[in-house]
Amino acid sequence: MDQTFFVQRKMKHADYFVYKALQEHPMQGIPKIYDVQIEEEWLVITEEFIQADTLAEILPFSEKEGACGQILGLL
């Protein structure tokens, strides 16, 4: 049985239009955005939860700074 899990995030300093664009034009490697709403001063985003290791778990601390440039180059 396939189960889909969701994450709902509330942020004060986020760009509504960026998240709407991601919702309308999904990108591989970025969680799917299901809903974007403004509630009072909060931006509320409902997105796909992806079960995976974090970068902190994958990369030793000394490699993180160098890997950031490589990761940004992939986007």
Helices and strands as residue ranges (DSSP letters): E 6-11, H 16-24, E 33-39, E 42-48, H 55-58, H 61-74
